[in-house]
Amino acid sequence: MTLLHRIFGVETEYGITFTSDGRKKLGPDEIARYIFRPVMEQYGSANVFIENAGRLYLDVGSHPEYATPECDSLTQLLHYDKAGDRIVDNLARVAEASLAGEGINGQVFLFKNNVDSIGNSYGCHENYLVSRSTVLRTLGTTFLPFLITRQLIVGAGKIYRPLPNSGEQDFGLGFCVSQRADHVWEGVSSATTRSRPIINTRDEPHADSEKYRRLHIIVGDSNMAEPTFALKIGSTQLVLELIEAGWPLPDFTLEDEISAIRHIARDISGNAPIRLRNGSTVTALEIQRAFFDAAQQWLEQRPPCEQGTTVAEFRRVLDLWGRMLDAIETQDFSAVDTEIDWVIKRKLLQRFQHRHGLELDHPKLLQVDLAYHDVRQGRGLHWALESKGLVQRWTTDADIDRAVAGAAPQTTRARLRGEFLRHAFATGSPITVDWMRLKINQPAALSAELGDPFATTDARVDEMIAYMNSHQGGSTW
């Protein structure tokens, strides 16, 4: 079964630090408590659903994490992903003011990246709704080669420094197209923290389990550039459709998936030979070309669908995908150096190197590498480049601001959750919410389980909203 109208979402963990006069003064645990103080005061918890129907919480390791609400088009998902950056940064600004009021002056930094200075990794997880009839083993076998080579076109990039006594394979100093590639250890697994896989198979659909699965991908980098994010989501959506439709694709089953993902990350030519399980070799560029060519053909005969990602959006994705593959093949990146994160960052680092005569591991370059991911508008390097027209946009600030202000997606189940939350907050009603369930706790216990992620109306939710409006004044949750 091919899902042409698909639900998806992204979870982003943010790196966090605090500096005063250029020196760290508070640890992550301490600064996280300041950041989440307004959340705790408003909701009584550091794990909450907010009015735009997304989820905001403090994850293990003192990482603020934001999960978008359910979206059904890549541009809509981009709006809510970027809204997360602004929501957590607004909390950071409040924390700075609170700290200053206590005589602790400094800056709170939130980084949308995937690795810290001592080698710890934190994730950007993608979730795609797939049919329960989809065989995960088949999906994984065909899908893994695409995901392992996808870093070439949508990686965030970083300076690679082997850390002493870390157990990492020593590739030497250099530039790596992906931040996450060194931190996955299996191809497909139900584990998440014990052994990070590329695809997580834990059966937690957050929907009617007889109809759907949730494909949980944890190998991707967090993206700053809007076109890179759109290419990541759009290309993945097209490849999922190809696989579900039974489109004939070459057998790219890799002999050693983890060795391949490490080496591809350090080969910007895309031409390093990768051994397949059948004994032959192929390059990362050839794998991406095969998926790209198939996606182009598929889009020309894709059945019409009036909902979800539009054909026009997919054509933009294919245009950027093709230009990026051409850039890798020719090693002339001028056609994409304002759209693809790792290309933008590499160009920026090279300019600093040449201007100041610095080695790649110089502290100033490492600072540039990190500052690219600072989400603060007016301070982060990505924002500075974007404001000067050196990074292209895919959408507009007005669309992102609507998602920040609390407007939930209107084309998925998130609309119901958003309306329920809006009325609950306005009436002070004691409620409990998760991805599938809405509940009023008192005076009467009313609840609804929303198993259809495509449903935007539900009489039970309307009744609960009416009940809250007629019983205002309860304690907040």
N, C-alpha and C positions, 0 to 999 in steps of 0.2 A: 504494500500500500504506500503510495507516494503522497506525502503531506505537502500540498502546494501552499496551503495556509497553515503556517507553523507558528507556535509560541516559543519564545526564547527569552533568556535573561542572562545578566552578567553579575558576578560577585567580585568586588574589588577590595583587597586588603591594602591599607596605606602604611607606609613606613612613617615613623614619628620620631622627632627629636626636638630638643629645646636648647637654645644657645643664649648666653649672656656675655657680651663683650667678646664674642667669638669662641667662647668656651662652653662646653656642656655643663649645665648646672643642676638639672633635674633629670632623673632617669625616666625611661618610657612608662613605667608603672605610675609614677607620680604625675607626669604630664597628662597621661590618659585619664586619670581621675579628674583633673581640671577640665579637660575637654568634654567629658561626659557628665560633668556636674549639672549643667542645665537640663540634660536629658533625664537624669535621675530626679531632679526637682519636679519636672513636668510629668513624667510617667512612672516614677518609682522603680525604674528598671533601666539597665544598660543594654537591653535587648528588646527593641520595640519595632512595631510597624508605624510608619509615619504617614502623613496625609496624602502624599502622592502614591501611596500603596506599596512603596518599597520598604525594605527592612534596614535598620541601622543598629549596629551592635558593636560591642567591644569583644574582639576575638582573642584567642590564646596568644600570648606573647605581647599583649598590650597594643594590638593592631586595631585601629578603627576599621570597621568593615561596613560596606554598603552594598546591598543587593537591590538591583533594579526591580521594579514591578514587572509583571508579565507583559511582554510587548509582542507585536506581530509583524513589524516591519523593521528593517535595519536602521532606517533613519529615526524612527520612533525610539528604538533602543539606544541609539546614540544620544538623543536628547536626555534620556533618563540616566545614562551612564555619566554624562557630563554634569548633570544636575547633582550627582553624588559628590563630585569634586567640590562643587560650590557649597553644598550643605556641610561637609566636614570642615571646609575652610572657614565657613562662618562660625562654626563651633570653636575653631582654633583662634579666631579673632576675639571671641568672647573670653576664651581662656587667657589670652595675653592681657586683656584688660583686668581680669580678675586677679591675675598674678601681680600686675603692676599695683593694684590696690593693696596688695599685701607686701609691697616693697620689693618684689622680685621682678626686675625689669629684664626683658629679653624677648626673643622671638620663638614662636612655635612653628615648626616646619612639618608639613605633611607631604610625603613624596609618593607619587603614583608610579612606583617602580616595583621590582621584584627581588631585590637582593640588597643586603646592607654591607657595611665595610668589613665585617668579620665573617662573611660568607653565609649568613642566615638567609633563607628565602621565604617569601610570602607570596600569595598567589593572586591570580586573576582567573576565575573559573567561569566557563561558559556552559550554559544549559540549553539544550534543544529538545523539544518535544518530538518523540518518534512513536510510530505505531507499535503496539504490543506484538504485532505479527512480525516485526523486524527481528531477525536473528542476530543477537549481539555478536556472536562469534564471527559470522560472515561480515557484519558491519565493521567490526574491529580489524579483520584481516585486510579489507579493502581500504578502509578509512585511515589506518595508521600511517601508511606511506605518505598520504597527503598531509596529515598533521605534522609528521616529522620533518617534512620539507617546507611546510607553510612558513616556518620562521624566516626563510629567505625573502619572503615578500612582505611580511608584517611584523618582524621582530622589532623590539625597542632598542637593541644595541647596547653595548657596554665595553669599557676597557677591561680586558681580562688580565687578572694578576693571580697566578697560583698562590694560594695561601699555605704557609708552612704548616706541616703536620696536620693538614686537613683531610688527607686521603684522596684528594682530587687528582685526576690525571694531569700531569704537568705538560701543558701544550706550549709553555713559554708565554712571554708577554705579547699581547696583541689585541686586536679588536674582534669582538664576538657579536654576531648579529642578533643573538637572543640572550635574554637574561635568565630565562627559565630552563633552558636546555640542559644545563649542568645539574639540575635539581630534580629530575625525574629518574626513577630507577626501574620501572617496569613499563611494558606496553599497555596491558589491560589488567586491572585488578580491582577488587572491591575495597582495598585499603585506601586511606587518604594521607595519614600522617606517618604511619609506620613505614610505608613504602610508597612513595608518590608515583602513581602511574600516569600515563598519558591520558588514558580514558579510565574513568572510575565507573565500575559496574554496580555499585550499591543500588538496590532496587527501591528507590524512593521517588515515585513519579510525581507527587504533589498534584495528582489528578486521578481520574477513574483508572484504577490499576488493571481493569479488564480490557481497557482500550489503549492505554498509553504507557510508555516508558519515558524516563528523563535521561537523555544522554548527557553525561557530566564530563566535561573536558577540562583538565587542570594543567595543561602544558603551555597555554598561551601566555604571552607577555601582556602587561598593562600598556595601553597605548595612550599617548598624548595627542598625536595628530589625528584629527577627525577623519581624513581620508584613509589612514591606515586602519583605524577601527572599522570603518565601513567595508574595506576590502577584506578584513579578517572575518567579519560576520557574513558578508555577502558571498564570498567564495566558499565558505564552509556550508552555507545553506544550499548553494548550487550543487556541491559535491554530495551532500546528503540526498538531494533529490535524484541525482544520477544513480546512486547506489540503490535507493528504494525502488527506482524505476527499472532496475536490472540492466542498466546501460552497459554495453560491453566495454570493459576497461582492461588494460594489460595487467598481468599478474606481477605486482611489485612487492610481494611478500619479502621482507628483509631478513637477512640471516641473523643480524644482531641489531635490534632496534635502538638500544641505548648507545652502543658505540657509534651508530650512524648519526643519531641526533647530536652527539657531542662534536663529531667531526664536521658535520654540515654547518654548525654554528660558527665555525672558524674558517670557512671557505666561501668568501664572497663571490668567487667565480662561479659557484654552483657546479663545478666540473669534476670534483673529486669522485673517483669511482666508489660506488657503494655495492657491496656484494649482496645478491639476492639468495633466497633459500634454494632456488633451482640451480645455483652454481654460476649464473651469469652476473654481469655487473651493469649498473646504470648510474646516471648522475642525478643529483637533486634537481637540476634544471630540466632534465628530460622527464622526470616524474611530474614536475609542475606543468610542463608543456602539455603532457598527455591529459592531465585533468583540465587544464585551461581549454584545450581544443575541444574536448568532450563537452564542457560547459557551454561553449559557444554554440555547438551544434544542438545541444539540448534546448537552449533558450529559443532557438528558431522554431522548434516544434513543441515547446512546452504547452500543455493544455491551458486555455485561458482561466484566469483566477482573478476575481474582482477584489479580493481581500489580501491583506498582507503586503509583503514587499512587491513593489510594482516592477513591471518590465523596464521602465525607464531607470529605476534604481539599479537593477541588475546590469543594464547596459553601461552605466557609469562604473560599476564594479569591474566588468569585463574590460573596459577601456583602460582602467588603471592597472589591472592585473597584467594585461598584455604589454603595456608600456614598461612595467617593472621587469617582466621577463626579458624583454628586449634590452633593457638597461644592464641586467646581469650578464646577458650573453655578450654584449659589446663592451661592458665595463665603462660605459658612458652614462652616468647617472643624472645628467643635467635635466632630463625630461621628467624626473620624479623627485628631485632633491628639495621640493617644497611640500611633498605629500607623504613620504614614507619615513617613519620615525628613525630607523637605524641609519638611513641615508642622510637625513637632516643632521643627526647628531655627529656622524662621522665627518661630514663636511665642516661642521662647526669646530670639532676637535682639531682637524687638520689645519684650519686657519690659525687657531691659537698656537699650534705647534710651530708652524712656519713663521709666524709673526714674532714669537718669543724664543724660538730655538729650544723648545722643551722636549724632553723624552716623554714617551707615552705614559709612563707611570709617575710623572711629576704631580705633586699635590694640587697644583692649579688646574691641571687637566682633569684630575679625578673630581675636583670640585665642580668643574663645568659639566662633567658627565652626570653628576648627581643633581645639580641645579636645573638641568633640563626638565626634571620630573617634579619640580616644586609646583604645587597646584595653585599657589597664591597669584591672583591676577595683580599685575603691577610689580611683581618681584621675580617670579619664575622665569627661567630663560626661554622656555617654550612660549610662554605668553608674550615675552618681548619680541621674539621672532615673528609670531603671529600678528602682533600689532603693527609690525613693519612690513607686512605682506610677504615675509620670507617663509611662512608656512600657510598653506591654503586651508580654506574652510570647506566643510561639506554642508553645514547648516547655519543657523543664525543664533545670536544671543537671545533674541526674543523667544524663540522656541524653547531654548534651554531654560530660560527664566520662568516660563510657565510651569515646567516640570519642577523647578525649585520651589515655586510658590505653593505647590500642593495639588495641582491638577493631575489626577491619575489618568493613565491611558484609557481612552473611551471605547476601544475596540477589543478588549479582552476582559477576563474575569476581574482584573485589577480595578475596573470601574466600580464594581460592587463593593470591593473592600474599601476603596477610597471614599465612596459615599457613606458607607457605614462608619468609618473612622471620623469623617468630617462631622457627622451628626453626634457621634459619641463624645468628641472633644467639646463640641458646642454645648451639649447638655450635661456634661460631667458624669456620663453614665459609666458604671463599672463594667468593663468588657474584657474578653480574651479573644485574641486574633492569632491565626497562623495562616499559612499559604492556602489552606483549603477550608478552614472553619472560622465562622463568626459566631460569637456568643455574647449575650447579655447575661451577666452574672446575678443581678438582682434588680428590682424586687422579685420578678419572676425569671426563671432560667429559660431563656429562649436561645435557640441555636439553629444554624444551617450549615450543612456541609456542601461545598461547591466543587463537585467533581469534574465539571465541564469548564476547562480553562478558556473556552471560546465564548461562554455565555456572558452577556452584558446586562441582562435583566433577570430578575428572580423575585417572584411575589413574596417569598419568605423574607427576603432582605427588606423589601418595602414595608412589610408588616413590622419588622423589628425597628426600623427607623421611625415609623409612626409611634411605636410603643415608647421609644426613648424620648421623642418630642413631647409625649404626654406625661412623662414621669421625670421631668428635669430635676437636677439638684442632687443626684446621687454622687458618691465619692468617685474620683477618677481612678483609673486602673493603675 
